[in-house]
Amino acid sequence: MVGLTGCLEETSVSSTGTTSGPAQNAAADGSTGAPVGQPGSAPNGTRQAQYDEVLEVRKDGQVAATLSVAEPKPVASFYNGFSTPTAGPSFTTFMVSFASQQQGFDVNPFDFFVRTPDGARVQPTFGCEPAFNAATLGAGEKFQGCLTVDVAHGNLVYTSNLFESASLVEWPAF
């Protein structure tokens, strides 16, 4: 039972009303950190976020971490052309950043997926560096990594739990 306790927590996501600064995402997207509009919720209850928006991830009502995702970038190939996309002209990469507020906050690339326009669910694959790997963060620890998906179009979705079927946050289609 000890290994499953994280799965039983109530998880939610809300906006902090800020955007990530240029230093955080400069390598990923060259963003300026300019303010964005206040997104709402989709009909299915999933929070609609904007790229570079800083979000609070709450576990059982307490802020566990903040999360931001930089605007996606196309990449034609990896590993000197050895790895090429199969679903379109390029891979899509996202720079994902977490800052933990609590001891033991888990991050995992499989908490994210892309929902394609036809409803397919595409999980991350290997590609960009620094790769977004699974980790357990300490209080105050920051983690940033790159997610790569082999899909031409879709919406990035965060579930916060590999076993969770409900989407918590969805970013605009790319």
Backbone torsions as a table, in degrees:
resi	resn	phi	psi	omega
1	MET	NA	-29.4	-176.7
2	VAL	-58.9	-39.7	-178.5
3	GLY	-68.2	-19.3	-176.4
4	LEU	-100.3	-2.2	-175.1
5	THR	-61.0	-35.8	178.2
6	GLY	-62.5	-27.9	-178.9
7	CYS	-72.0	-21.1	-175.2
8	LEU	-91.5	-5.0	-179.6
9	GLU	-73.4	145.7	173.5
10	GLU	-80.9	120.9	-177.7
11	THR	-116.9	136.9	176.6
12	SER	-142.4	165.8	-179.1
13	VAL	-135.1	137.7	176.6
14	SER	-140.9	162.1	-179.0
15	SER	-82.5	146.2	172.3
16	THR	-90.9	-10.8	-178.4
17	GLY	82.6	9.8	179.9
18	THR	-124.4	170.2	174.5
19	THR	-119.1	158.3	178.6
20	SER	-69.5	145.2	-177.2
21	GLY	-76.6	166.3	-178.2
22	PRO	-63.1	-30.7	-179.4
23	ALA	-67.8	-34.2	-177.5
24	GLN	-69.2	-40.4	-174.2
25	ASN	-115.2	7.4	-175.1
26	ALA	-56.5	-42.0	-178.9
27	ALA	-68.5	-30.5	-176.4
28	ALA	-82.5	-42.2	-171.6
29	ASP	-143.6	-2.8	-179.9
30	GLY	66.5	21.7	-176.0
31	SER	-67.5	159.3	-179.7
32	THR	-99.1	-10.9	-177.6
33	GLY	75.9	21.1	179.8
34	ALA	-65.1	148.6	-179.3
35	PRO	-59.7	149.5	177.0
36	VAL	-120.2	164.9	178.8
37	GLY	-69.5	165.1	179.6
38	GLN	-85.2	107.7	178.1
39	PRO	-75.5	160.5	-179.9
40	GLY	-111.2	-148.4	179.0
41	SER	-114.0	148.3	176.4
42	ALA	-78.7	165.3	179.8
43	PRO	-55.6	-29.7	-178.7
44	ASN	-84.3	5.6	178.2
45	GLY	88.9	-5.5	178.6
46	THR	-71.4	133.5	179.2
47	ARG	-68.5	131.2	176.8
48	GLN	-95.3	121.8	-178.1
49	ALA	-116.1	164.6	174.2
50	GLN	-108.3	153.4	175.6
51	TYR	-62.5	141.5	-178.2
52	ASP	74.1	-1.8	175.2
53	GLU	-72.4	136.7	177.8
54	VAL	-90.4	125.0	-177.5
55	LEU	-115.0	148.0	173.5
56	GLU	-96.4	130.4	173.4
57	VAL	-100.7	119.5	-179.0
58	ARG	-108.2	135.2	174.5
59	LYS	-116.5	120.3	-178.2
60	ASP	50.7	41.8	174.7
61	GLY	85.7	-11.2	-179.0
62	GLN	-101.7	140.5	176.7
63	VAL	-66.2	117.3	-179.6
64	ALA	-96.8	-31.7	-177.3
65	ALA	-167.7	165.8	167.8
66	THR	-111.6	155.0	-174.3
67	LEU	-140.2	138.1	169.5
68	SER	-143.9	150.9	179.4
69	VAL	-128.9	125.8	178.0
70	ALA	-76.8	156.5	179.1
71	GLU	-54.7	138.8	-176.5
72	PRO	-66.6	151.4	178.5
73	LYS	-127.4	139.0	175.2
74	PRO	-80.8	142.6	175.7
75	VAL	-134.9	123.6	-173.7
76	ALA	-68.3	-37.0	-179.0
77	SER	-163.4	168.1	176.1
78	PHE	-130.0	163.9	175.7
79	TYR	57.1	51.8	178.1
80	ASN	55.8	39.3	177.5
81	GLY	85.8	-2.4	-179.5
82	PHE	-68.4	-36.8	179.9
83	SER	-106.3	114.2	-179.7
84	THR	-121.7	153.3	-177.7
85	PRO	-70.5	151.2	177.3
86	THR	-108.8	-16.8	-173.8
87	ALA	-103.8	6.9	-179.0
88	GLY	171.9	-169.7	-177.2
89	PRO	-74.6	-16.3	-178.9
90	SER	-155.5	159.9	168.0
91	PHE	-74.1	163.3	171.9
92	THR	-117.2	132.5	-179.8
93	THR	-120.8	145.8	179.6
94	PHE	-130.1	131.6	172.0
95	MET	-91.9	118.1	-176.0
96	VAL	-111.0	133.1	-178.6
97	SER	-126.9	132.9	174.0
98	PHE	-122.6	147.2	168.9
99	ALA	-130.4	113.8	-175.7
100	SER	-78.7	137.3	175.5
101	GLN	-103.7	-14.2	-176.4
102	GLN	-127.4	151.6	174.1
103	GLN	-67.6	136.3	174.5
104	GLY	83.0	23.5	177.9
105	PHE	-78.5	123.8	-178.0
106	ASP	-92.9	135.2	171.4
107	VAL	-119.9	146.9	-177.1
108	ASN	-154.9	133.1	179.4
109	PRO	-62.5	-24.2	-179.1
110	PHE	-82.7	3.4	169.1
111	ASP	-79.6	-7.4	179.1
112	PHE	-115.4	148.7	171.3
113	PHE	-154.9	167.2	174.0
114	VAL	-110.1	129.3	174.7
115	ARG	-96.3	118.3	-178.3
116	THR	-78.3	164.5	179.1
117	PRO	-56.2	-27.3	179.3
118	ASP	-92.4	8.5	174.6
119	GLY	91.5	1.6	178.6
120	ALA	-72.0	150.0	178.9
121	ARG	-107.2	119.9	-177.7
122	VAL	-114.7	119.9	-180.0
123	GLN	-84.2	157.8	177.8
124	PRO	-61.9	157.6	178.0
125	THR	-130.5	-177.2	178.1
126	PHE	-80.2	151.4	178.5
127	GLY	172.6	-98.3	-170.7
128	CYS	-69.9	159.6	178.4
129	GLU	-125.1	145.1	0.3
130	PRO	-74.3	131.4	-176.9
131	ALA	-66.8	147.3	174.7
132	PHE	-84.9	107.7	-178.6
133	ASN	-110.7	166.3	176.0
134	ALA	-71.0	141.7	178.5
135	ALA	-158.4	157.5	171.2
136	THR	-112.8	120.0	-173.7
137	LEU	-95.5	148.2	173.0
138	GLY	-87.8	167.2	178.1
139	ALA	-60.6	129.4	-179.6
140	GLY	83.6	-3.4	-178.5
141	GLU	-81.9	142.1	178.0
142	LYS	-110.3	150.1	-179.1
143	PHE	-143.6	132.7	178.4
144	GLN	-138.8	137.8	178.5
145	GLY	-159.4	165.9	-175.5
146	CYS	-103.3	127.3	173.8
147	LEU	-98.0	135.9	177.1
148	THR	-119.5	133.8	174.3
149	VAL	-128.0	145.7	178.1
150	ASP	-99.3	77.7	-179.1
151	VAL	-155.1	142.6	-176.4
152	ALA	-79.7	-37.0	-175.8
153	HIS	-147.6	153.0	175.9
154	GLY	158.2	-171.4	178.7
155	ASN	-117.7	131.3	174.0
156	LEU	-74.1	136.9	-177.3
157	VAL	-130.2	140.3	176.0
158	TYR	-116.4	129.4	179.1
159	THR	-110.2	-18.7	-178.8
160	SER	68.3	6.2	-179.1
161	ASN	-164.6	126.0	-178.6
162	LEU	-54.5	-30.5	-175.9
163	PHE	-95.9	-2.5	-177.5
164	GLU	-81.6	128.9	178.0
165	SER	-93.2	-20.9	-179.1
166	ALA	-81.6	132.1	177.1
167	SER	-79.9	136.6	178.2
168	LEU	-95.5	-42.8	-176.8
169	VAL	-138.6	143.4	176.2
170	GLU	-135.1	132.8	178.5
171	TRP	-99.2	159.5	-175.8
172	PRO	-57.0	154.2	177.8
173	ALA	-62.5	147.4	177.5
174	PHE	-119.3	NA	NA
